[in-house]
Amino acid sequence: MAAVHEAVVNAVRYGGGQGVVRLHGDREYVICEVCDSGAPASGPRPPFPGRMPPSPRAVNGHGMWLVRQLSDLAVDALDPAGSVVRLYFRAPAPAHPAAGSVNS
């Protein structure tokens, strides 16, 4: 789960050095929520991180782009006082026995 890893790395790197990861789900989605306690802004942050592809030569800005590309939906509330990134992944369909198989 590269998207989850990147969200956690961002929480540690930009959100005060620690965070909380919560996993839950339902029949349709596995949901991962990554929260941090925030940190003082260290400069201007792009207004909508990850919604546009970064320049290939950019040093930063690839993480949230990757998160958005690898999850079915990424919702964020980014704030210097604390951020939440919620990732949705479509749950795998339940396995059905092959037609004609015999259960023992």
FENDAFEN-V983870 format. One record per helix or strand. SS is the DSSP state (H for helix, E for strand). FROM is the first residue (numbers start at 1). LEN is the number of residues. Records with the same first field share a line. If there is no record, write none. Layout:
# FENDAFEN-V983870
SS: FROM-LEN, FROM-LEN
This chain:
# FENDAFEN-V983870
H: 2-13, 63-8
E: 19-7, 29-8, 73-5, 84-7
